[in-house]
Amino acid sequence: MSSSTPGRLPNVGAFLADAHPLRPPNRPVPTATARRRSDLPPEAFLGGTWKAQRKFVDHLARATSSFAGTATLTSDRFHEEGHLTLGASRLHATRAYRLSATPQGIMVSFPDGSEFIALTRAASQKVLHVCGADTYVGRFFFVDSTTWVEAWRVTGPRKHYTSLTRYTALPSRKSEA
């Protein structure tokens, strides 16, 4: 995958081609694969409030939607809040995760404490989460201390979508970095 430059989102086509969930059984997707190593400090992962802009493509419904809001990160919590736009409808939306530091990076868990994904200190990485019959393949790109990108390809019996989110540090976050 080509490297990201500040101000540009990664090539979504390359993400989709590389993250296809229909790999042969003898080629499993690792849970956290580093494409490029970096000595990112913990504050590149945590702390402050971020502007979140997300685009969804629902391949089953042949529809797109978007989310705009903020994400607040602390040393133990991720909370995102904003509005989801589906056609002419605008809905309030939230999501939350627990965060815990590990020697390798950060464990991201659901609010009930069950593990979701593990992030390393790599600037670019791939993660995998299997939930029943659904497969979530994610890519994370930590561009610098003020920008990171999260991309997902989700497949299952009743879902097939991709999403791309760009997080940009808000002015108060930039002054902390």
C-alpha positions in Angstrom: 0.0 0.0 0.0 1.3 3.4 -0.8 2.1 5.7 2.1 -0.2 8.4 3.0 0.7 12.1 2.9 -0.8 14.7 5.2 -4.0 16.1 3.7 -4.7 13.0 1.5 -6.7 9.9 2.4 -5.2 6.6 1.6 -6.1 4.9 -1.7 -9.4 3.1 -0.9 -9.1 0.8 -3.9 -5.8 -0.5 -2.6 -7.3 -1.0 0.8 -10.3 -2.9 -0.6 -8.1 -5.1 -2.8 -5.7 -5.9 0.1 -8.3 -6.4 2.8 -10.7 -8.7 0.9 -12.2 -11.1 3.4 -12.4 -14.1 1.0 -8.8 -15.2 1.5 -8.0 -18.9 1.2 -8.2 -20.6 4.6 -4.4 -21.2 4.4 -3.8 -17.4 4.3 -5.4 -15.9 7.4 -5.4 -12.2 7.9 -3.2 -11.4 10.9 -4.8 -9.4 13.8 -2.3 -6.5 13.5 0.1 -6.4 10.6 2.5 -3.5 10.4 3.2 -2.1 6.9 5.6 0.5 8.2 7.1 0.7 11.6 7.2 4.0 13.5 8.0 5.2 17.0 4.6 6.9 17.4 4.2 8.2 20.9 1.1 7.3 22.9 -0.3 10.8 22.4 -0.6 10.0 18.7 -3.2 7.4 19.7 -4.8 9.1 22.7 -5.9 12.3 24.2 -8.1 15.2 23.1 -11.0 15.8 20.8 -11.0 15.0 17.1 -13.2 16.0 14.2 -14.6 12.8 12.6 -15.8 12.6 9.0 -17.0 9.2 7.8 -18.3 7.9 4.5 -20.1 4.6 4.2 -20.8 2.5 1.0 -23.5 -0.1 1.6 -22.9 -2.6 -1.3 -26.1 -4.5 -0.7 -28.4 -1.5 -0.7 -26.3 0.3 -3.3 -26.4 3.4 -1.1 -24.0 5.8 0.5 -24.3 7.6 3.9 -22.1 9.9 6.0 -21.3 10.7 9.6 -19.9 14.0 10.9 -19.1 14.6 14.5 -16.4 14.5 17.2 -14.5 11.7 18.9 -13.1 12.3 22.4 -10.3 10.1 23.5 -8.8 9.7 27.0 -6.4 7.1 28.3 -9.2 4.7 28.9 -12.1 5.7 26.7 -13.2 6.5 23.1 -16.5 8.2 22.6 -17.8 9.4 19.3 -20.9 11.5 18.8 -22.4 13.2 15.8 -25.0 12.9 13.0 -25.5 10.1 10.5 -27.0 11.2 7.2 -29.0 8.4 5.4 -30.6 9.9 2.3 -32.8 12.7 3.5 -32.7 11.5 7.1 -30.3 13.0 9.7 -30.0 10.9 12.9 -28.1 11.3 16.1 -25.3 8.6 16.4 -22.8 7.6 19.0 -20.3 4.8 19.6 -18.0 4.0 22.5 -15.1 1.8 23.3 -12.9 1.1 26.3 -9.1 1.6 25.8 -6.3 0.1 27.7 -2.6 0.5 27.2 -0.5 -2.7 26.5 3.2 -3.0 26.0 2.6 -3.2 22.2 0.0 -0.4 22.0 -3.7 -0.2 22.8 -6.4 -2.8 23.4 -9.8 -1.6 22.1 -12.7 -3.2 23.9 -16.5 -2.9 23.7 -18.3 -1.2 26.6 -19.0 -4.6 28.2 -15.2 -5.3 28.3 -15.1 -7.9 25.6 -12.1 -7.4 23.2 -12.6 -5.8 19.8 -9.1 -5.1 18.3 -5.5 -4.5 19.3 -3.6 -1.6 17.9 0.2 -1.4 17.8 2.4 1.6 17.6 2.8 1.1 13.8 1.9 4.0 11.6 0.0 1.7 9.2 -1.7 -1.5 10.3 -4.4 -4.0 9.6 -6.8 -5.5 12.1 -9.4 -8.3 12.0 -12.5 -8.9 14.1 -14.8 -11.8 13.6 -18.3 -11.5 15.2 -20.5 -14.6 14.5 -20.8 -14.8 10.7 -19.6 -11.3 10.2 -16.0 -10.3 9.4 -14.6 -6.9 10.0 -11.3 -6.1 8.3 -9.9 -2.7 9.3 -7.0 -0.5 8.3 -5.5 2.3 10.5 -3.2 5.0 9.2 -1.6 7.3 11.8 -0.4 10.0 9.5 0.9 12.3 12.3 -0.1 13.6 15.7 -3.0 15.6 14.2 -4.4 13.1 11.6 -5.4 9.5 11.5 -7.6 7.4 9.2 -9.7 4.3 9.9 -11.1 2.2 7.1 -13.3 -0.9 7.4 -14.6 -3.6 5.0 -17.5 -5.6 6.7 -19.1 -8.7 5.2 -21.6 -11.2 6.5 -24.8 -12.9 5.6 -26.8 -9.6 5.8 -24.1 -6.9 5.5 -21.5 -5.8 3.0 -20.2 -2.3 3.5 -17.1 -0.3 3.5 -16.4 2.8 5.5 -13.6 5.4 5.6 -13.2 7.9 8.5 -10.7 10.7 8.7 -10.0 12.1 12.2 -8.4 15.5 12.4 -7.3 17.1 15.7 -9.4 20.1 16.8 -7.5 23.3 17.6 -7.4 22.4 21.4 -5.9 19.0 20.5 -3.4 20.5 18.1 -2.0 22.7 20.9 -1.5 19.7 23.1 0.5 17.8 20.4 
